[in-house]
Amino acid sequence: MTGALTLKNAIKPGDGFKEVCLSVQCEDVLVRTGLKDRSAVFVGPFSCSADLEAHWCRHSGSPALDSSGPPRVLIDLKGGLLQVFWGQQQFNCLSEIQEQLQSYWNQMSRTEAESNDKPLLSTLLRTPSPAQSEYSSDDLRTGLFQYIQDSACQKLPSPHEVVFWRETDESPGVMLWRYPEPRVITFLRITPVPFNTTDDPDISTADLGDVLQVPCSLEFWDELQRSFVPYREFSLSESSVCELTLPTLTPDTNQTDLVTSDLWRVVLNSPSDGGDESSDSESGSQVPSEQLVCPTALAACTRVDSCFAPWFVPSVGVSIRLAYLELHFCHNLDQLGTAPCQKLRPFLPDRKSPQDQEFAVVCVREPCVFVRQWSDVMQCCHELSFSSTLSCRLLEYRNLTYLSIIQPVSLRGHATHTHTHTRSRRTLHCDTTLTPLHVAVGQYAVHTLDPSAAGLGHR
């Protein structure tokens, strides 16, 4: 296991740290369970890396309007192949641990019941609302941002910078800008943009009018996915104004309905599939191509209004990405007892079969999970996004072969959970999308699953 720690001090010496980054890499991690002088593999062996970032800034969990208080935490977990084994051995061992922890927790809860039942009145004085929001108008054209023409290498802008990427044969033209803190785009309007058609005699904007349009997309940098995510699609014209419809900020606006980011960009001539593009793309030897709209001309025609408020900045973000996940379901016969089955009389087992029998494998290819949390004294919100590809194999005991009962199916979903402390109200919303699902079930599958369901919960 190796690790690295990076500390960044605040501007004022007495303010402590501004940012702390911890990176850990683990190789050949193995977790085993032990019960009655017998141990079994539970997880692994596997290799993984973890990155933890703590930022002392204003966010939804800040107790005050400044950056004092708990930091904003971002956790990124990456791994390769992760194997998890589950059977009666693992179930019984974890049940014993859960009972011990539950007993300890109940004892601690009884001693702290009085203090937990009396909320502090001072904590109810602060009511996060859009009234604390900081609005700005026409961000890119008021002189606060510095324009940088970056035609050689595709670099990302620093705070209060606008960077232009020229269109090449391998990448479209892009205008990027970065704020000093995560902000919500509240208004975006682009006045008619002059097209560069003088070099092409076959194109005449006077004749085409609104027919000639340039497809574009507004994208934001997702700090958990580490990539740009499309937000709005629109088209530019030489004769009409383009104005995007964006969410409005009201006291009833939910944090999960907003998109906050410090890095935004407008992509010109974006591909029709709207795929994500990472900032780590290699520039190589790219030759500028003929472009209909120059990114620098787009900046002069674009008005961007934004807003910042601590209450819509997530206090915690977690991303989990694995290359492959395998769930192995097993029978541990030594945990199922030795009494002979009454239905098999007068036959008795010869005890020559393997003590550990694997009967099913659930495969999850490239699972990705992203979790965000907004927390304050009024409510706590959680957002969960996940995607993967699932498949399942089942053991046929007659020929001792694995047969596929679930063909690979793509799974993608999104869930939000909101808990309002003052009203003790909880809301849950889930959306899940599946590709066509093909399931093959026969006599062998029923024969394998029926005793397995009864045996997995046996203690």
N, C-alpha and C positions, 0 to 999 in steps of 0.2 A: 504494500500500500504506500502510495506517495501522495504528498499534498503540498499546496502552496498558498500562502496568505499574503494579501496585498491590502495595505492601509493607505487611505487618503485623508489628510487632515483638512479641517474646515479653514475658511479664510481667516477667521479670528482665532487666535491661539487658545482662548478659553472655551471655545465651543466644542472641543473634542474632535471626533472623527466625522467626516462627511460621508465616507463610503468605505465599506469593508467587503472584500471579495475573498472567498475561500474555495479552492479547487482541490478535489480529492479523487484519486484513481485507485481502484481496487482490482486485484487480479485473483482469479481462482477462489472466489468466496463460496463457502459451503456451510449450510445450516442443517443440523441433524436433530432429531427428537429422540429422547430416551425414556423408556418405560419398562419397569420390571427387568432390569439388567439386559435390555435389548434396545439397540439404537437403529434408526432408519434415516435415510436421506429425506429431508423435507424440501430444501431449495438448493439448486446448484448442481455442480460448480458453475459459476458465471463470473464475468468481468463487467465492471460498470465504472462510470465516472459521474461525479456530482459537482455542480457549481452552485455556490450560495453567494448571493449579493444582498447586502444590507445598505440601504440609502437613507440617510437622515434628511428627510424633506417633508413637505406638506402633503398629506394624503388623508384618506377617509378615517384612518385610525389615530390621527394626531389629536392630542388633547387640547391643543391651542392653535392659534392662527399662525404660529411660527413653526419651525422644524424641530422643536424640542419634543421629547417623548419617544415612543418606540419607533424603530426604523421601518421602512418599507422593505419587505423581504421578497426576493425572487429566488426560486429553487429550480434548477434544471438537472434532471436525471436522465442519463443515457446508458444503454446497455446493449449487449449482443443477444445471444441465445440464453433465455431464462427457462429452466425446467423446474416445475413444481410437482411434487409427488404427494398424493392425498389418498389415505386409506384409514383403516381402523386404528393403526398405530399412531398416525399423526392426529387423528380426531380425538382419541382418548387422552393423548398427552396435552394437546392444547385446551381440552376441556378442563383438565386438572389445573392448568395455569390460570384459565379464566375464572374458575371458582375461587382460587386463592386471591386473585386480584379483586374480584367482586366483593369478597369478604372484607378485604382491607379498605376498599373504597367506601363501603357502607359504614364502616367504623369511623372513617375520617369525615364522612358526610354528616353523621350524627353530632360530632363535636363542633362542626361549623355551621349547623343549621340556623342558629339564631342570627349570626352575622350575614348569612346569605339571604335570609328572609326580609331584611331591613335595607332597602336600597338607600343610598346616599342622595339627599335632595340636591346637593351641589352638582351631581353629575347630570341632573335633568335640566340645568340652566342653559346649556349650550344646545341649540337646535340647528344642526346643519341644514342649510337651505340655499337655493340659488341667490338669496340676498347677499351672501358672502362671495359671490362670483366676481371675477375680474374680467370684464369684457374689453376687447380691442377691435378696432375697425380698420380695414384696408391695411393689413399687416405688412404686405410685401412692398407697398409703394409709399410708405410714410418716412422712409429713411432709416428705420431701425435695422434693416437687413442689408448685408453686404452681398453684392452680386459677384459670383465667381464663375468664369467660363472655364470649364474643365473638359477639354477635348482630348487630352492625352490619356489620362487614366480616370476610371470611373470611381471617384472618391465620394464619400458621404460628407454632407455638410456638418459644420460645427454649429452650436447655438447662434442664432441671429445671422445665419448665412443662407443664401440661395445659390445652389449649384446647378449648372446646366450641362446635360450630356447630349452631345450632338448625335444625330441619327447615323448609324453605320449599317453595313450589310448584315450584321449579326444582332444588333440591338436597336430599338426605336429611340427617338428623342425623348428626353426626360427633363423635367424641372422639379428639383427637390428643395425643400426648405425644412429647417429644424428650429423648434422653439426651446427655450431654456427649461420648460417643464411640460408634462403631458397636457394637451389642450384638446378641446372639442371644436371642430369646425362647425360654426353656426350659420354661415352664409358664404356662398361662392357664386360669383357672377362674372362671366367672361363676355366682354363686348366684342363686336365683330373683329376678327383677326385677319390681317392682310396675308393672303396666300402668295407663296413664291412660285408663280406660274410664268414668269417672263421667259424662262429658258425652254419652255415646252410650247411650241406653236399650236399643238393639237388641243390644248386646254385653254379655254376662255371663260373666266369667271363671269364676265358680263352676260354670256349666253346661257351658262348653266344655272346661274342664280343660286338657289338653295339646294340644288341637286348635288353640287360638289361639297361634301362634308368630310371632315377628318375625325375618325373614331378615336376617343380618348377614354381614359379611366383615372379616377381619383383613388389613390391607394395610400394605406397607412402601414407603418412598420409595427408588426406585432412582436413585442419583446419576449413572449413565450415561444412562439413558433420560429423566431429568428428569421423572418422573411417578410416581404411586403404582401399585403392582403388587399384584393380589390374591394372598394367601398361603394363607388358609384360609377356608372357608365354614362357617357354623354358624347355629343358630337359638336365639333366646331364648324362655324360657317362664316363667310365673309359679309353676310348681309343681315344676320339675325343675332340677337343676344341669347346667350346660354346661361340659364340660372338653375342651379341644382336645388332639389327639394330635400332639406335636411331636418332632423328632429329639432323641435323647439324645447327650450329649457323652461320648465314650470316647477312649482313646488311638489307636484305629483309625479315628476319624471323619475323613472326607475333607473338606477345606475347601470343595470344590465342592458338597457335600451340605447346607451350611448357608447360611442367609440372615442377613446382618448389615446393620443399618441403624441410624442414630441417630434416625430419625423413623418412628414407627408410628402407626396409626390404626385405629379400629373404626368401620365405616360401618353405620348402622341403616337398615333398609328399602332395602338395596342393590338395584340393578336385577338382573334375572335373568341378563342377558348378561355381567355381571361386567366391564364395560369399564373401562379406565383413566381416571382423572380427574387433570388437571393442577392444580397449585396456582395457575396463572395465570388461572383462571376468573374472569370478571367478576361482582362481587356485584350491581351494579345496584340496582334497587328491588325487593327480594325481601320478600315478606310471609310471616311465619311461618304455617304451616299446623298443623292438628290432628295431633299425633304420639302414637303409642301408647306409646313409651318415650322418656323424657327423657334426653339424654346425661349430664346431671349425676347422675341416678339410676343410670346404668350404672357410673359411676366408683366409687360406694359399694359396688357388688356385685362388682367385678372385682379379682381377684388376678393380678398379673403378676410372674413371676420371670424374671430375665434373667442373662446371663453375658457377660463381656468377657475376651478373651485376644488378644494381638497376633498369634498364629499363624493366626487365621482372618480377619484383616482384609487385604484385597488390598493389595499394595504398588503395583500399577500398574493403571490402568483407562483404556481407550481406547474411544471411541464415534465411529463414522463414519456420517453420514447425508447422503444425496444425494437431490435431487428426481428426477433422471433420469440414467441412465448408458447410453451407446451405445458398443458395440464395433464398429468398422468394419474389416472384413477386406478387404484390397486386394491386387492383383497389381501389382508394379512390374516391368514388362517389361524395363527396362534392366538389372535385376539378374539376369535369367534367362539371359543369353547371347544370342548372335546366330546360332548355328549353325542351319541349316534342319533341320526335322524330316524324317527319312528316309522316314516313311510318307506324306508329302505330295508326294514327287517325282512329276512334274517341276515341280510348282507351287511358287512362291516367294512369301513374304509381301510385300505392297506397303509395309509399315511405315507405313501411314496410320492404324492403330488407336491409340487413346489409350495413352500409356505407363503411366498409372496407372488401373487398372480395379478398382472396388469391386464385390465379388461377394456379400457377405453383411453383414447388420447384426443384431447381438444387442442387444435393448433390455431394460434392467433398470429397472423403475419403482420409485421410492422404496426403494432398497437401504439397509438398516440393519445395521450390524455392531457388536457389543459384545464387547470382549475384557477379561478380568481375569487377573491373575497373582498367585499367592502364591509367595513365594520365601523359603527359609531354608537352613541348612546341611544339612538332612536331605533335602529334596525340593523340587521346583519344580512347581507346578500351573498349568495354563492352562485357561481356560474361554472358549468362543467361542459366541456366539448371533448368528443372522442371519435376516433375512426380506426378501423382495422378490417382485416379479412379473416373470416372464421371458416373452419372445416373440422370435421369430426370423424374418427375411425373407431370401429367397435370390433372386439374379438369374437370370432365365431368358434365356439368350443368344439364343434364337431370336427373341423379340419384344422383348428388352431391357426387360423389366418385372420388378418385384419381386413375388414371390409369397410368401405366408405359409406356412411349413412347420411352425412351432410356434405354436399359439394361446396367448394369455396364460394363464400358469399360476402360481399362488401357491406360493411356496417358503418354508419355515420349517425351521430346523434348530438343533441344539445339539450341541456337541462339547466333550469334556474330555480333557486330556492331562496325565499325571502322570509325572514322572521322579524316581525315588528314587536319590540320589547314592550312598548307602552300599551298595546292592545292585545298582546299575547296571541297574535294571529300569524299563521304560517301559510304560505302559498307555494305550490310546486307546479312547474310547467316543464313538460318533456316533449321532445320531438326526435323521432328516430326514422332513418331512411335505410331500406334494405334493397339490394338488387334481387332479382328473381331467386327464390329459395327452392332448392331441390333436395328432398328428403326421401331416402330409400329405407323402408322398414319392412322386415320379414319375420319369419318364425325365429330365426337365429337371434335377431335383435331383441325380441320379446323375451326369449329364453335367457339372454345375458343380462338385460336390464332389470328384470323382475327380482331375481335374488340379490343383484347388486344394490338396488335401492334399499332393501331391507338390511343388508349387511353393513352399509356405510354408516348408519346411525347406531350400530350395535355397540354397547359398552360392557 
